[in-house]
Amino acid sequence: MATMTAAQKREQARTAYDAFLRACPTNQLLDRLSDKWVSLVLAALSSGPMRYSDLSRKIAGVSPKMLTQTLRALERDGLVTRTVTPSVPVRVDYELTELGGSLAQLMTAVKTWAETHFDKVHAAREQYDAGNAAAS
């Protein structure tokens, strides 16, 4: 095995994670995080722990299957914890981890940006569509 210079080691470390490369783990993580259900679950949990049923009511349009898959994926990634409290019926709470909380801040900011700027985006879409319809 060849030895590497310090400069080569720095360069290798710099390029070790390149989200522009399909096979890079960070690319795969960004793919997961770009899912709309992930961002909505993280934003919902940013206000504190919630039960599954509370999340289901808060996030309009999410199917039980998608909510379950999303929560499991977030738990696997270390962003959410699942706490089961033995009772009748069993109580299950979901809460952001410290790592999840740091990401939820960003996702909540994106959600807030979308809510604040949707009218401008909608107007731009209409203008674009009108211009492209005339060009067709």
URJO-V861204 format. One line per field, one symbol per residue. ss: DSSP state (@ for helix, = for strand, . for the rest). phi: phi as a letter, one per 20 degrees, with the letter a starting at -180 (. if undefined). burial: I if it has 16 or more other ideal C-beta (glycine too) atoms within 10 Angstrom, else O. A space follows every 50 residues. Layout:
BEGIN
ss=???
phi=???
burial=???
END
This chain:
BEGIN
ss=.....@@@@@@@@@@@........@@@@@@@@@..@@@@@@@@@@....= =@@@@@@@.....@@@@@@@@@@@@@...======.....======.@@@ @@@@@@@@@@@@@@@@@@@@@@@@@@@@@@@@@@@.
phi=.fedffffffffffegdcffegffgffffffffeffffffffffffepgb egffffffefnefgfffffffffffffmecdddddfacffdcddbfefff ffffgfffffffffffdfgfffffffffffffffff
burial=OOOOOOOOOOOOOOOOOOOOOOOOOOOOOOOOIOOOIIIIIIIIIIOOOI OIOOIOOOIOOIOOOOIOOIIOIIOOIOIIOOOOOOOOOOOOOIOIIOOI OOIIOOIIOOIOOOOOOOOOOOOOOOOOOOOOOOOO
END
